[in-house]
Amino acid sequence: MTGVTTPAGFEELLEDHCASIGALTRHLREVILSARPELTERVYRGWHGLGFHHPERGYIAAVFPGTDSVSVGFEHGADLPDPHGLLEGTGKRLRYLRFRPDESAPTHEHLVEYLALATA
């Protein structure tokens, strides 16, 4: 991603994670910003995540690196259509896609599709 500055604190967010989780988190960030270049980023240390903000819709999603997976949470995910049945979670608002370094579903194409739904 040429010309995109890594937000302050992003690499520090990944310091305690294994190489595969760090690489997957960086890759998902690239997928999100390539698909939705209008989004801005902010590291949320307290949430241990990287938030993405839409110029009109505000905070829409965040990437949360974990021990063995990386979740992409959608702020209003409970209101999103789930055409592939991939959204996880039972809360009143948040739903997320869970990515693991060794699995193929959900795919990056799914992520782009759910981002489009979240910004519509």
N, C-alpha and C positions, 0 to 999 in steps of 0.2 A: 504494500500500500504506500505508494509514493505520495509525499506531501501531507500525510496524516501524522500529527504529533501524538506520541503516547502520553496519556494524562499523568500528571504527577501522582506518584504513589502506586501506579499500576504494577510495576515490577516488584515492588515491596510486598504487594498483595500476594504474589506468587512464590515468594521466597521459601515458605514452609511447605510447599507442595512438591511432589515428585515431578520429574521431567515430563512424563506423559500428560499429567494434568496441566502443567504449565503450558505445554505445547498446544493442547486441546483448547485451553482458555484463550490463548493468543489467536488460534485459528478461528474460533467462533467469533471473536471480536472483529477479525478481518472480514468474515462472512457478513456480519451485521452491517459494518460500515460500508462495505462494497455494495450491498443491496439497498441500503438506506443512507446515502452520504449526507443527508440533511440532519441526521442525528448528531447530538453533541454528547460527550461522555463526562462522567464524574465518578471518581473513586469514593466509595462509601466504606470507610474503615470499620465502622461499627457494625455494618451488615456483612462485612467481608465480601464486597461485591463491586462490580463496575456497572453503574447505571447509565441508561441511554435516555436522552430527552429529545422529544420531537418539538419543532418550533411552534406548533399550534396545539398539540395534544398534551404537551408536558411530559412528565416521566411516564415512560411506557414499558420499559423492560430493564432487566439487569442480568449480568452473568455472575454466577456464584460458583467459584471453584470449591470442590469438596475433597474428601479423602480418596474416593475411587471414581468420582464422576464430576461433571460440570453441569449445573442447571442453568437454564435461561428462563427466568421468571417473568411473566407478563402481569403488569400491575392490575389490569382489568381482565385477566384471563378467564374469570368465571363468566364474563359476558361475551366472550369470543365464541364463534362457531368452532367446532373441533372436527373438521371433515375427515381426519385420519384416526381419531380416537387416541391421540398421543399425549394430550395434556394431562398432567398429574396434579393432584392436590384436591383438598376438600374444603378449603377456607372460603370465606364469603367473597373474596376478590381475586386473590393470586392463584394462578395456575402456571405450571412450568413444564418445559421439555427437559428431559434428563439425557445427557450425552455421556457415553463411556468410551474411553480410548479404544477398546477392543470390540465395539459393537457398531452395527451399521444403521440401526433405527433408533431414534429418528434421524433422517438424513439432513444434510445442509439445505437441500431443496425444501424440506419441510419447514426449517427455520425461516427461510426467506418468505415462504407462503404465510406463516403465522405472523411474521413481522408486518406483512402487507395488511393482514386482517386487523392488527393492533393499531395501525396508523390510518386506517380507512375512515 
